[in-house]
Amino acid sequence: MKKTAIQFLLKTLLFVMAIAAFFEILFICGCYPVITNSTFFDQKIFTMQQRHIKQVKLMAIGSSVALYELNSPIMVHNFNMPYYNFASWNLQITDTRALLSDFVKRYQPRYVILCSSINDFISPANSTYLNYVNAPDFMKYHLPQGFYLKNYTSAYQVVRRKLNSYPLAVDQWGGAFLTAKQINKAKWDEHNIFPTSYTAENYNALDSLAGFLEAQNIKLIFIQVPLKKSYANTPQSLAILSAHFARCKSIVEKQGGIYLNYHNTSVFTNSLFTDQYHLQLNGAVILTNEIAKDLKGIIR
């Protein structure tokens, strides 16, 4: 009886080890577990772990405008402190608020730069980011392979996601850039509806985010990035845009943050954009130099 029990335990152990080895091979090959419904976010999280990102004194966060329009070398050159860009595609302010609670706890920043545009205020929160935020810290920071079991997805789906994913090309500080060759003609004059039924909850999330950082004694720096001129070229659209700027400014400054607005169509002309909302590399360099100049007296 005892021998049978030992044989059963050994077979079970071998079976578990075989499964663990299979998932480890998937991980080594870059077929990462599914955490959220954003392939880019998941890939970036695993890249950060592989780079052993630790304390970050100057944290950048937000959606794709933060990813592409904060030029990493310029930021690193101007500010003598650990810097990393945590931005990811399509994050709404509600998503950024949820993720920031985890990032602040882990990386202990002194300053948070939130680059933002209209598109950050138009959609509902993405609940899948809570799969990451609410996961055990040990899994998030030391054993990411655990997500294969926590958020079980078949091996076929994991491999397929890898094969169909947009290649992750971020620099060593988490940033990226768009070139003139990447002009998106389909979105050159795209005009997303704003405000939407979800705009109010994103304003509320911004208020919560600003209050959270103030309570942690972390300085919030809100950057309104430029929009292409055609986005607001009527009295009505200009009024809507101005009201949005004023609302964000009020929320941020009420909670002790810094609000900086770089929407200037005479400086950021059409030739500097790749679409209605994103600057190409030349535009990002101009913007980041302006930001660095203005932040010299704030970030120390």
C-alpha positions as CSV (number, residue, x, y, z in Angstrom):
1,M,0.0,0.0,0.0
2,K,2.8,2.4,1.0
3,K,4.7,1.5,-2.3
4,T,1.6,2.3,-4.3
5,A,1.2,5.7,-2.6
6,I,4.8,6.6,-3.3
7,Q,4.4,5.6,-7.0
8,F,1.3,7.7,-7.3
9,L,3.0,10.7,-5.7
10,L,6.0,10.3,-8.0
11,K,3.8,10.0,-11.1
12,T,1.9,13.1,-10.0
13,L,5.1,15.0,-9.4
14,L,6.4,14.0,-12.9
15,F,3.2,15.1,-14.5
16,V,3.3,18.5,-12.7
17,M,6.9,19.0,-13.6
18,A,6.2,18.2,-17.3
19,I,3.4,20.8,-17.3
20,A,5.7,23.4,-15.6
21,A,8.5,22.7,-18.1
22,F,6.0,23.1,-21.0
23,F,4.9,26.5,-19.8
24,E,8.4,27.6,-19.0
25,I,9.4,26.8,-22.6
26,L,6.5,28.9,-23.8
27,F,7.6,31.8,-21.6
28,I,11.2,31.6,-22.8
29,C,10.0,31.6,-26.4
30,G,8.1,34.8,-25.8
31,C,4.6,33.2,-25.8
32,Y,3.6,35.0,-22.6
33,P,0.5,34.2,-20.5
34,V,-2.6,36.4,-21.1
35,I,-3.1,38.9,-18.3
36,T,-5.3,41.5,-20.0
37,N,-6.9,41.9,-23.4
38,S,-4.1,44.2,-24.4
39,T,-1.2,42.3,-25.9
40,F,1.0,45.3,-25.9
41,F,0.4,46.0,-22.1
42,D,1.2,42.3,-21.3
43,Q,4.3,42.3,-23.4
44,K,5.5,45.5,-21.8
45,I,4.9,44.2,-18.3
46,F,7.0,41.1,-19.0
47,T,9.8,43.2,-20.6
48,M,9.9,45.4,-17.5
49,Q,10.4,42.3,-15.4
50,Q,13.1,41.0,-17.6
51,R,14.9,44.3,-17.4
52,H,14.6,44.2,-13.5
53,I,13.1,47.7,-13.3
54,K,13.2,48.7,-9.6
55,Q,12.8,52.1,-8.1
56,V,11.6,54.8,-10.6
57,K,11.8,58.4,-9.3
58,L,10.4,59.9,-12.5
59,M,7.5,57.9,-13.9
60,A,5.7,58.6,-17.2
61,I,2.3,57.0,-17.7
62,G,-0.7,57.3,-20.0
63,S,-1.9,56.0,-23.4
64,S,-0.1,55.9,-26.7
65,V,0.5,59.7,-26.7
66,A,2.7,59.2,-23.6
67,L,4.4,56.2,-25.1
68,Y,5.3,57.9,-28.4
69,E,5.6,61.6,-27.5
70,L,7.9,61.6,-24.5
71,N,11.3,61.2,-26.0
72,S,13.2,59.0,-23.6
73,P,16.8,60.1,-24.4
74,I,15.8,63.8,-23.9
75,M,14.1,63.0,-20.6
76,V,17.0,61.0,-19.3
77,H,19.5,63.7,-20.4
78,N,17.6,66.5,-18.6
79,F,16.7,64.8,-15.3
80,N,19.3,63.0,-13.2
81,M,17.1,60.4,-11.7
82,P,15.8,56.9,-12.5
83,Y,13.2,57.3,-15.3
84,Y,10.7,54.8,-17.0
85,N,7.8,55.2,-19.3
86,F,4.9,52.9,-18.2
87,A,2.4,54.0,-20.9
88,S,0.5,51.6,-23.1
89,W,-2.0,51.7,-26.0
90,N,-5.6,52.7,-25.5
91,L,-5.5,53.4,-21.7
92,Q,-8.4,55.5,-20.5
93,I,-7.9,57.6,-17.4
94,T,-9.9,55.1,-15.5
95,D,-7.4,52.4,-16.5
96,T,-4.4,54.6,-15.7
97,R,-5.9,55.3,-12.2
98,A,-6.2,51.5,-11.5
99,L,-2.7,50.7,-12.7
100,L,-1.1,53.6,-10.9
101,S,-2.1,52.3,-7.5
102,D,0.1,49.2,-8.2
103,F,2.9,51.0,-10.0
104,V,3.3,53.6,-7.2
105,K,3.4,50.9,-4.5
106,R,6.0,48.9,-6.5
107,Y,8.3,51.7,-7.8
108,Q,7.9,54.6,-5.3
109,P,8.1,57.6,-7.7
110,R,8.6,61.2,-6.6
111,Y,7.0,62.6,-9.8
112,V,4.4,61.2,-12.2
113,I,4.1,62.6,-15.7
114,L,0.7,61.9,-17.2
115,C,0.5,62.7,-20.9
116,S,-3.0,62.9,-22.1
117,S,-5.3,63.6,-25.1
118,I,-9.0,63.6,-25.8
119,N,-9.1,59.9,-26.6
120,D,-8.2,59.1,-22.9
121,F,-11.7,60.3,-21.9
122,I,-14.1,58.6,-24.3
123,S,-14.4,54.9,-23.4
124,P,-15.3,52.8,-20.3
125,A,-12.8,51.3,-18.0
126,N,-11.1,48.0,-19.2
127,S,-11.8,45.6,-16.4
128,T,-9.1,43.2,-17.5
129,Y,-6.4,45.4,-16.1
130,L,-7.7,44.4,-12.7
131,N,-6.5,40.9,-13.5
132,Y,-3.0,42.4,-13.2
133,V,-3.6,44.9,-10.3
134,N,-5.3,42.3,-8.1
135,A,-2.9,39.5,-8.7
136,P,-0.6,38.4,-5.9
137,D,2.6,40.6,-5.7
138,F,4.9,37.6,-5.8
139,M,3.3,36.5,-9.1
140,K,3.5,40.0,-10.6
141,Y,7.1,40.7,-9.6
142,H,8.8,37.3,-9.3
143,L,6.8,34.5,-10.9
144,P,4.9,35.8,-13.9
145,Q,4.5,32.3,-15.3
146,G,1.8,31.9,-12.7
147,F,-0.5,33.9,-14.9
148,Y,-0.7,30.8,-17.2
149,L,-2.8,29.2,-14.5
150,K,-4.4,32.3,-12.9
151,N,-5.9,33.5,-16.2
152,Y,-6.0,30.1,-18.0
153,T,-5.8,30.4,-21.7
154,S,-5.1,27.4,-24.0
155,A,-1.6,26.9,-25.3
156,Y,-3.0,27.3,-28.8
157,Q,-4.4,30.8,-28.0
158,V,-1.2,31.8,-26.3
159,V,0.9,30.9,-29.3
160,R,-1.6,32.4,-31.7
161,R,-1.5,35.7,-29.7
162,K,2.3,35.8,-30.0
163,L,2.2,35.2,-33.8
164,N,-0.5,37.8,-34.4
165,S,0.9,40.5,-32.0
166,Y,2.4,43.8,-33.1
167,P,6.1,43.6,-32.5
168,L,7.1,45.3,-29.2
169,A,9.8,47.9,-30.0
170,V,10.3,50.1,-26.9
171,D,13.6,51.6,-25.9
172,Q,15.4,50.8,-22.6
173,W,13.3,53.4,-20.8
174,G,9.9,52.0,-22.1
175,G,9.3,54.7,-24.7
176,A,8.9,54.4,-28.5
177,F,8.5,56.7,-31.5
178,L,6.6,57.1,-34.8
179,T,8.3,58.0,-38.0
180,A,6.9,60.0,-41.0
181,K,6.6,56.6,-42.8
182,Q,4.0,55.5,-40.3
183,I,1.5,58.2,-41.3
184,N,-2.0,56.6,-40.9
185,K,-4.0,58.0,-43.8
186,A,-7.2,56.3,-42.6
187,K,-7.0,58.2,-39.3
188,W,-5.4,61.4,-40.7
189,D,-8.8,63.3,-40.3
190,E,-10.5,60.9,-37.8
191,H,-12.7,62.7,-35.4
192,N,-13.7,60.6,-32.4
193,I,-16.9,61.7,-30.7
194,F,-16.2,63.8,-27.6
195,P,-17.6,64.0,-25.0
196,T,-19.2,60.6,-24.6
197,S,-21.3,59.0,-21.9
198,Y,-18.0,57.7,-20.4
199,T,-16.3,61.1,-20.2
200,A,-17.6,62.0,-16.7
201,E,-16.3,58.8,-15.2
202,N,-12.8,59.5,-16.7
203,Y,-12.9,63.0,-15.2
204,N,-13.8,61.4,-11.8
205,A,-10.9,59.0,-12.3
206,L,-8.5,61.9,-12.9
207,D,-9.7,63.5,-9.7
208,S,-9.2,60.3,-7.8
209,L,-5.8,59.8,-9.4
210,A,-4.7,63.4,-8.5
211,G,-5.9,63.0,-4.9
212,F,-4.2,59.6,-4.5
213,L,-0.8,61.1,-5.6
214,E,-1.2,64.1,-3.4
215,A,-1.9,61.9,-0.4
216,Q,1.3,59.9,-1.3
217,N,3.3,63.2,-1.5
218,I,3.9,62.5,-5.2
219,K,3.8,65.4,-7.6
220,L,1.5,64.9,-10.5
221,I,2.4,66.7,-13.8
222,F,-0.4,66.6,-16.3
223,I,0.7,67.2,-19.9
224,Q,-1.9,68.0,-22.5
225,V,-0.4,67.0,-25.8
226,P,-1.0,68.7,-29.1
227,L,-3.8,67.8,-31.5
228,K,-3.8,68.3,-35.2
229,K,-5.4,71.6,-36.2
230,S,-8.3,69.9,-38.0
231,Y,-9.5,68.3,-34.8
232,A,-11.0,71.6,-33.6
233,N,-11.6,74.0,-36.5
234,T,-15.1,75.2,-35.8
235,P,-16.4,77.5,-33.0
236,Q,-18.3,74.6,-31.5
237,S,-15.4,72.1,-31.5
238,L,-13.0,74.8,-30.2
239,A,-15.4,75.5,-27.3
240,I,-15.6,71.8,-26.4
241,L,-11.8,71.5,-26.5
242,S,-11.3,74.6,-24.4
243,A,-13.9,73.3,-21.8
244,H,-12.0,70.0,-21.6
245,F,-8.7,71.8,-21.1
246,A,-10.2,73.9,-18.3
247,R,-11.8,70.9,-16.6
248,C,-8.5,69.0,-16.5
249,K,-6.6,72.0,-15.3
250,S,-9.1,72.6,-12.5
251,I,-9.0,68.9,-11.4
252,V,-5.2,68.7,-11.4
253,E,-4.4,72.0,-9.7
254,K,-7.1,71.5,-7.1
255,Q,-5.2,68.5,-5.9
256,G,-1.8,70.2,-5.9
257,G,-0.6,69.0,-9.3
258,I,0.9,70.8,-12.3
259,Y,-1.0,71.3,-15.5
260,L,0.8,72.1,-18.7
261,N,-0.9,72.5,-22.1
262,Y,1.1,72.2,-25.3
263,H,-1.8,72.3,-27.8
264,N,-0.5,74.9,-30.2
265,T,-1.3,74.5,-33.9
266,S,1.2,77.2,-34.9
267,V,4.1,75.2,-33.4
268,F,2.8,71.7,-34.0
269,T,1.8,71.9,-37.6
270,N,0.4,69.0,-39.7
271,S,3.8,68.0,-40.9
272,L,4.7,66.9,-37.4
273,F,1.8,64.4,-37.0
274,T,1.2,60.8,-38.1
275,D,-2.5,61.1,-37.6
276,Q,-5.1,63.3,-35.9
277,Y,-3.7,62.6,-32.4
278,H,-0.1,61.4,-32.5
279,L,3.2,63.3,-33.2
280,Q,5.9,61.6,-35.3
281,L,9.5,61.6,-34.0
282,N,10.3,65.2,-35.0
283,G,7.3,66.5,-33.3
284,A,8.0,64.4,-30.2
285,V,11.5,65.8,-30.0
286,I,10.1,69.4,-30.1
287,L,7.4,68.6,-27.5
288,T,9.8,66.8,-25.1
289,N,12.3,69.6,-25.3
290,E,9.6,72.1,-24.4
291,I,8.4,69.8,-21.5
292,A,11.9,69.4,-20.2
293,K,12.5,73.2,-20.3
294,D,9.3,73.8,-18.3
295,L,10.0,71.1,-15.8
296,K,13.5,72.2,-14.9
297,G,12.3,74.2,-12.0
298,I,9.8,71.6,-10.8
299,I,11.7,68.3,-11.0
300,R,14.8,68.4,-8.8
